[in-house]
Amino acid sequence: MIKLFLMLIIFSEEKITQCHIYSYPSLMPYCGSITNNFPGGLCKNVRTVLLYDEYPFEHEFFLRIVQSFPYMQELCMSNLKSQNRKHSYQSSNDNQNLSVIKYFFLSELRIVNVHDDYMEEFLFDTKACLPKNVSLHLNSESLQRVTRYFTRDVTRMNCAKIDM
């Protein structure tokens, strides 16, 4: 049985309104323009996911995405807003109290047009576990800032898995 979900999204800053209809389970290999309002649900057929919102994505959102798309191979995202709850996650051990999100099948990650917080979301080993040989598309200046020119311990494990 296929269920349909209708979601109306209004981007106030851009003065755009979008209407998305999600089928559950999704029969398509692509799911685009996912926002914070995504209702979730298991979508085993989806391999490519596109995330966009004018509101910040928090760590729990990425956990919901991985749970909804367990076989996701490509993730593209665009979001220039800083995470709101980033500071409430931080401890003296540099984010040790977060659940580490495992991206088992991810082979391509496109995070070019994003705030540095999202680079941290994927590169910090306290937040994400990337598979080996993941292809990463990003802004090199942001990468240097987040990794502190590849000297930051918390980014070394995931950076070693990147195939640029």
N, C-alpha and C positions, 0 to 999 in steps of 0.2 A: 504494500500500500504506500503510495506517495502522498506526502502532505505538502501543502504549499504555505509559505510564510510571506506575508507582504510587509514591507518595511518602507516607510517614508522618511527620507533623510533630507534635512534642510541645512545647507552650509551658509550660515548667515554672513560670514565675512566675504564670501565669493558671490553671494546672492544667487545661489544655485539650489534647485530642489531636484532630488533624485528619488526615484521609486525603484526598489529592488524586490524581486520576487525570488525567493529561495525555495527550491524543492528539497524535500528531505525523504529519503536520502538523495543526494545529488547524483545525477547520472552523467554529468559532464566532467571532463578532466580539468576544467578551468573554473575558478571562482574569483571574480573581480570586484573591485570597489567595495571591499569589506571595511566596515567602520566599527567603532566601539559598540554600536547597537546590534551587532551580529548575534542572533539568538543561540548559536551553537548547534550541536547535533552532530552525529557521526556521519562523515562523508568520505567513504573509503575510496571512491573513484577519483577524487580531486587530486591532481598532481601539481598544479600551478595555482598560487594564491597571490592576489594583489590586495594590499592594505593601503587605505588612504583615509585620513580624517583631518579636520581642522582642530580637533580636540586631541589631547595627548593619549597615547597608548600606555597603559600601565603594565607592570610585569604580569599581573593576573590575566590580562587580555591575551598575551602571547601563550600562556598556559592553555587558555581556552581554544586558541587557534590550533595548537599542536594536538590537543585532544579531539578536536573536530576533524582535522585533516591529518590522520596518522601517517599517511603515505605521501605527504607533501614532498616534492622534489625541488620545486622552485618557489622562492618567496621574494616578492618585490614589494617594497613599501615606500611611501612618501608621507612624511609628517615632520614639520619643522618646529612643532611645539615641544617644549621641555616637559618631561614627566613631572606630574604634580606631586606624587608621593615618593619620589626618589629619595628624598632626605629622611623620610620616616623609615625607609628600609635599611638605611645605612647604620652600621654598628661600628665599634672600634676596630673590628676585623674586616672592614671593607665589604659590606653586604653579605656577611656570612649567614644571616637569618632568612634568606630567600630560598625557595625551592628551585633547584637547578632544572632547567627545561632541556630535555633531550630531543634533538632534531635527528632522528634515526636515519631518514632517507634523504635529507636535504643535500642536493648537489650543487645548487646555484642560489646565491643570496645577493639580491640587488637592493642596496641601501644607499643610493647616491644622494637623494634629495631628502636628507633626514637631519634632525638635531643630533648632536654628539651623544646624547643619552641613549639613543637607539643603537649606536655603534657599541656602547658599553653593554647594552642589553644582550648583544650577540657575542661580543668578544671577551667579556669577563667570565672566567671559568666558575665563578660563584653564582652566575645567572643562567648560563647556557653551556650545553655540551654539544659541540658540532662534530659531525662525522669527518673522517679523513678525506682529503682532496676536495673539499667544498670550494667551488669557484665563487669568488667574492668580487662584486662590483661596487665601488665606493669612491668617495672623495679622498684622495691621498693626503691632503692637508688635515682632514678630520681624523684619518687613521693615525697620523703622526701625533696629533694632540691627545687622542684617547690612549694610545699605547705609550705615550711619552718617548717617542722615537724607539719603540720596541724594547724599552727598559723596564716596563711595568710588569711585575710578576703576575698579577691577576689576569693579564692578557696573553701571556706566553703560550699556555697550553692550546688555546683555540687558534691563535695565530700560526702555530706550528702545523695546523691541519689545513691551512688555506692554500689553495692552488690559484695563484694570481696569473 
